[in-house]
């Protein structure tokens, strides 16, 4: 049902669209700010791990993961998380709940490659911990930015 607003016009579908646009902008703004925080926190945590002796060398090819690589991968997957949150905001009746379940599930799945990497125990443990750093920044931040079910 539409109602008169203060300007004498009808409020209804247009105000719903404005509200949705405002929530979308808020979500993406908050998400990108959290992404930047995660992109700083993850390489810092990796640098601390290196300082205590973790080498981040992956045996298949003998390459060492550079600190900048942690920032790039964190940024990419954080943006993927924002896209998932935006999609759930648009198409889910319970976007916050669905986002948390999806993000936690994807975080758990992301821990499989370090376990299969063949790296030493210190590197595997550090990589597993480094998966949790951006997750602890991004998941709660985006979930708080999504509406919860009100019934």
C-alpha positions as a printed Julia matrix, in Angstrom:
151×3 Matrix{Float64}:
  0.0     0.0    0.0
  1.32    3.42  -0.89
  1.13    6.35   1.48
  1.5    10.11   1.14
  4.92   11.43   2.02
  5.67   14.95   3.33
  6.04   16.44  -0.15
  2.56   15.42  -1.26
  3.82   12.57  -3.46
  3.25    8.9   -3.0
  5.87    6.81  -1.26
  6.0     3.09  -1.92
  7.9     1.22  -4.59
 10.21    4.18  -5.23
 11.13    4.49  -1.55
 11.73    0.73  -1.41
 14.12    1.08  -4.34
 15.88    3.99  -2.65
 16.17    2.01   0.59
 17.55   -1.01  -1.3
 20.06    1.19  -3.16
 21.14    2.75   0.13
 21.63   -0.7    1.72
 23.56   -1.89  -1.34
 25.89    1.12  -1.25
 26.38    0.69   2.49
 27.16   -3.0    2.07
 29.66   -2.46  -0.73
 31.32    0.48   1.03
 31.65   -1.47   4.25
 32.81   -4.52   2.29
 35.56   -2.66   0.47
 36.75   -1.05   3.71
 36.88   -4.49   5.33
 38.69   -5.82   2.25
 41.42   -3.2    2.68
 41.71   -4.1    6.38
 41.99   -7.8    5.52
 44.55   -7.04   2.8
 46.71   -5.32   5.42
 46.13   -7.78   8.27
 46.88  -10.97   6.33
 50.37  -10.03   5.04
 51.19   -8.6    8.48
 50.28  -11.94  10.05
 52.33  -13.71   7.37
 55.3   -11.42   8.11
 55.01  -12.3   11.8
 54.97  -15.99  10.88
 58.09  -15.48   8.76
 59.76  -13.67  11.66
 59.36  -16.78  13.81
 60.75  -19.07  11.1
 57.91  -20.08   8.78
 59.28  -20.21   5.22
 56.03  -20.48   3.17
 57.86  -22.75   0.71
 55.61  -25.05  -1.26
 57.5   -28.26  -2.22
 55.95  -28.73  -5.68
 58.24  -26.38  -7.57
 60.04  -25.06  -4.49
 58.43  -21.62  -4.74
 58.03  -19.42  -1.7
 54.78  -17.49  -1.33
 55.62  -13.75  -1.29
 53.95  -11.44   1.23
 52.35   -9.48  -1.62
 50.74  -12.73  -2.77
 48.84  -12.93   0.51
 47.46   -9.43  -0.03
 46.41  -10.12  -3.63
 44.67  -13.41  -2.88
 43.0   -11.92   0.2
 41.73   -8.99  -1.87
 40.39  -11.21  -4.63
 38.49  -13.58  -2.37
 37.24  -10.75  -0.18
 35.68   -9.16  -3.27
 34.13  -12.55  -4.08
 32.63  -12.45  -0.57
 31.2    -8.98  -1.25
 29.62  -10.24  -4.49
 28.06  -13.17  -2.61
 26.72  -10.78   0.06
 25.26   -8.47  -2.61
 23.59  -11.42  -4.37
 22.11  -12.64  -1.08
 20.91   -9.13  -0.26
 19.1    -9.1   -3.57
 17.7   -12.64  -3.69
 17.51  -14.07  -0.19
 14.83  -13.58   2.45
 17.53  -14.15   5.12
 20.73  -12.69   3.63
 22.76  -12.42   6.85
 22.11  -16.01   7.89
 22.74  -17.38   4.4
 25.91  -15.31   4.06
 27.4   -16.6    7.3
 26.68  -20.23   6.36
 28.07  -19.75   2.85
 31.18  -17.87   3.96
 32.03  -20.28   6.78
 31.56  -23.23   4.41
 33.81  -21.65   1.78
 36.42  -20.82   4.43
 36.43  -24.47   5.53
 36.83  -25.63   1.93
 39.68  -23.14   1.42
 41.66  -24.95   4.1
 41.94  -28.12   2.04
 44.71  -26.96  -0.36
 47.22  -26.14   2.41
 46.63  -29.59   3.87
 47.36  -31.17   0.49
 50.31  -28.9   -0.38
 53.03  -31.16   0.99
 54.61  -28.23   2.83
 56.18  -28.63   6.25
 54.03  -28.56   9.37
 54.91  -24.97  10.28
 53.95  -23.71   6.83
 50.69  -25.68   6.77
 49.76  -24.44  10.25
 50.56  -20.83   9.31
 48.6   -21.08   6.05
 45.58  -22.46   7.91
 45.79  -19.61  10.39
 46.19  -17.09   7.57
 42.93  -18.32   6.05
 41.21  -17.39   9.3
 42.59  -13.83   9.42
 40.57  -12.39   6.51
 37.61  -14.6    7.43
 37.47  -13.03  10.89
 37.56   -9.58   9.3
 35.18  -10.12   6.39
 32.48  -12.51   7.65
 31.3   -10.59  10.72
 31.61   -7.22   8.97
 29.54   -8.24   5.96
 27.04  -10.19   8.06
 26.4    -7.11  10.24
 25.8    -5.09   7.08
 23.07   -7.46   5.89
 19.51   -7.37   7.21
 18.41  -10.21   9.46
 15.07  -11.94   9.39
 12.43  -10.04  11.35
  9.54  -12.51  11.71
